[in-house]
């Protein structure tokens, strides 16, 4: 009996260690930030992409930067209606996949130096699905728009982005117009 009891405690200890290492991903079906360091990053990237693609067609209704879905994106980052929502949309997509970061409505905040891909990687098209891309405004002197990378096709980046023409849409953008790429997964 003592051997069975010891065996049970050993299995329980192993299960608790695995659960702690995965952030309970196995238990609750979501991925934590700690879990993304393993080989399942491709799965997580596909999940974020699917979440974003499923939002294509969401439009502002009832005024500028307003609407039921837009309110949901803005609420995720702690804001009410009326604010620009491209960064909130990108953050919300990550949140729906179970990630706690990034989580900001401020586009520049999604591109800290520690998360940016080097320019030579961007120039060579080394960009992954669910990375974030930034558009820079010389007039504003800062990053002013963000979206999610879907795929790179030659010199073009295919995106899914919120607050683009007052809706969530997929766009084709020349890689040369991309200011920065941030990797929040690997």
C-alpha positions as CSV (number, residue, x, y, z in Angstrom):
1,X,0.0,0.0,0.0
2,X,2.9,2.4,0.8
3,X,4.3,1.8,-2.6
4,X,1.1,2.6,-4.4
5,X,0.8,5.8,-2.2
6,X,4.4,6.8,-3.1
7,X,3.7,6.1,-6.8
8,X,0.6,8.2,-6.7
9,X,2.4,11.1,-5.0
10,X,5.2,10.8,-7.6
11,X,2.7,11.1,-10.5
12,X,0.9,14.0,-8.8
13,X,4.2,15.8,-8.4
14,X,5.0,15.3,-12.1
15,X,1.6,16.5,-13.1
16,X,1.9,19.6,-11.0
17,X,5.3,20.4,-12.5
18,X,4.0,20.0,-16.0
19,X,1.0,22.2,-15.2
20,X,3.2,24.9,-13.7
21,X,5.5,24.8,-16.7
22,X,2.7,25.1,-19.2
23,X,0.7,27.7,-17.3
24,X,-2.2,25.3,-17.0
25,X,-2.5,25.2,-20.8
26,X,-3.2,21.5,-20.6
27,X,-5.9,22.0,-18.0
28,X,-7.8,25.0,-19.4
29,X,-7.2,24.7,-23.2
30,X,-5.4,28.1,-23.5
31,X,-1.8,29.0,-23.9
32,X,0.0,31.1,-21.4
33,X,3.1,33.2,-22.3
34,X,5.3,30.6,-20.6
35,X,3.9,27.9,-22.9
36,X,5.0,29.7,-26.1
37,X,8.6,28.8,-25.6
38,X,8.1,25.2,-26.9
39,X,7.4,23.7,-30.3
40,X,3.7,24.7,-30.2
41,X,4.4,28.3,-31.3
42,X,3.3,27.4,-34.8
43,X,0.0,26.2,-33.4
44,X,-0.4,29.4,-31.4
45,X,0.4,31.5,-34.5
46,X,-2.3,29.7,-36.5
47,X,-4.8,30.2,-33.6
48,X,-4.1,34.0,-33.5
49,X,-4.4,34.2,-37.3
50,X,-7.7,32.3,-37.2
51,X,-9.1,34.6,-34.5
52,X,-8.1,37.7,-36.6
53,X,-9.4,36.3,-39.9
54,X,-12.8,35.5,-38.2
55,X,-13.1,39.2,-37.5
56,X,-12.7,40.3,-41.1
57,X,-15.8,42.3,-42.1
58,X,-16.4,43.8,-38.6
59,X,-17.3,47.5,-39.3
60,X,-17.7,50.6,-37.2
61,X,-21.4,51.4,-36.6
62,X,-23.0,54.3,-34.8
63,X,-20.1,56.8,-35.3
64,X,-16.4,57.0,-35.6
65,X,-14.5,54.3,-33.7
66,X,-17.8,52.8,-32.4
67,X,-19.8,49.6,-32.7
68,X,-20.4,46.5,-30.6
69,X,-17.3,44.7,-31.7
70,X,-15.1,47.8,-31.6
71,X,-16.3,48.3,-28.0
72,X,-15.2,44.8,-27.2
73,X,-11.7,45.4,-28.6
74,X,-11.4,48.7,-26.8
75,X,-12.7,47.3,-23.5
76,X,-10.0,44.7,-23.6
77,X,-7.4,47.4,-23.3
78,X,-9.4,49.4,-20.8
79,X,-10.9,52.0,-23.1
80,X,-14.4,53.1,-24.0
81,X,-15.8,54.0,-27.4
82,X,-14.3,56.6,-29.7
83,X,-10.6,55.7,-29.6
84,X,-8.6,54.5,-32.5
85,X,-8.6,50.7,-32.2
86,X,-6.0,49.1,-34.4
87,X,-3.7,48.2,-31.5
88,X,-6.6,47.2,-29.3
89,X,-7.8,44.8,-32.0
90,X,-4.3,43.2,-32.3
91,X,-4.1,42.9,-28.5
92,X,-7.6,41.4,-28.3
93,X,-6.6,38.7,-30.9
94,X,-3.6,37.7,-28.7
95,X,-5.8,37.8,-25.6
96,X,-8.4,35.5,-27.3
97,X,-5.6,33.0,-27.8
98,X,-4.9,33.1,-24.1
99,X,-1.9,35.4,-24.1
100,X,-1.8,38.3,-21.6
101,X,0.6,40.4,-23.6
102,X,0.7,42.5,-25.7
103,X,-2.2,44.5,-24.3
104,X,-2.2,48.1,-25.2
105,X,-4.2,50.6,-27.3
106,X,-1.1,52.6,-28.0
107,X,0.5,51.4,-31.2
108,X,4.1,52.4,-30.4
109,X,3.9,50.3,-27.2
110,X,3.5,47.1,-29.2
111,X,7.0,47.6,-30.7
112,X,9.6,47.6,-27.9
113,X,13.2,47.1,-29.1
114,X,13.3,43.7,-27.3
115,X,10.4,42.4,-29.5
116,X,11.4,43.9,-32.8
117,X,12.8,41.8,-35.6
118,X,16.1,43.3,-37.1
119,X,15.6,45.2,-40.3
120,X,17.7,42.7,-42.3
121,X,15.3,39.9,-41.4
122,X,12.3,42.1,-42.5
123,X,14.1,42.9,-45.8
124,X,14.6,39.2,-46.4
125,X,11.0,38.4,-45.6
126,X,11.8,36.6,-42.4
127,X,8.5,37.4,-40.8
128,X,6.0,34.9,-39.3
129,X,2.2,34.7,-39.2
130,X,0.8,36.6,-36.2
131,X,3.8,38.9,-35.9
132,X,2.7,42.5,-35.6
133,X,3.7,45.1,-38.2
134,X,3.9,48.9,-37.8
135,X,3.3,51.8,-40.1
136,X,5.2,55.0,-39.3
137,X,3.7,58.4,-39.7
138,X,6.3,61.1,-40.6
139,X,3.7,63.7,-39.8
140,X,3.1,62.3,-36.3
141,X,6.7,61.2,-35.9
142,X,5.7,57.9,-34.4
143,X,4.2,54.5,-35.2
144,X,0.5,55.2,-35.9
145,X,-0.9,51.9,-37.2
146,X,-0.5,48.3,-36.3
147,X,-1.8,45.0,-37.8
148,X,-1.2,41.3,-37.8
149,X,0.9,39.6,-40.4
150,X,-0.9,36.8,-42.2
151,X,1.8,35.9,-44.7
152,X,4.6,37.3,-46.8
153,X,4.2,36.8,-50.6
154,X,7.4,38.0,-52.3
155,X,7.7,41.8,-51.7
156,X,4.2,42.0,-50.2
157,X,2.9,41.5,-46.7
158,X,-0.7,40.2,-46.4
159,X,-2.3,41.5,-43.2
160,X,-5.3,41.3,-41.1
161,X,-5.8,44.7,-39.4
162,X,-8.4,46.6,-37.4
163,X,-9.4,50.2,-37.9
164,X,-8.4,50.0,-41.6
165,X,-11.0,51.9,-43.6
166,X,-13.2,51.8,-40.5
167,X,-13.3,48.0,-40.4
168,X,-11.3,44.8,-39.9
169,X,-9.9,43.8,-43.3
170,X,-7.1,42.0,-45.0
171,X,-4.7,44.1,-47.0
172,X,-1.6,43.8,-49.2
173,X,1.2,46.1,-48.2
174,X,4.6,46.4,-49.8
175,X,7.3,45.2,-47.3
176,X,9.2,48.5,-48.1
177,X,6.4,50.4,-46.4
178,X,6.6,48.4,-43.1
179,X,8.4,50.4,-40.4
180,X,8.8,47.5,-37.8
181,X,7.9,43.9,-37.1
182,X,7.4,42.7,-33.6
183,X,7.4,39.1,-32.4
184,X,5.5,38.5,-29.2
185,X,5.4,34.7,-29.5
186,X,8.9,33.3,-30.0
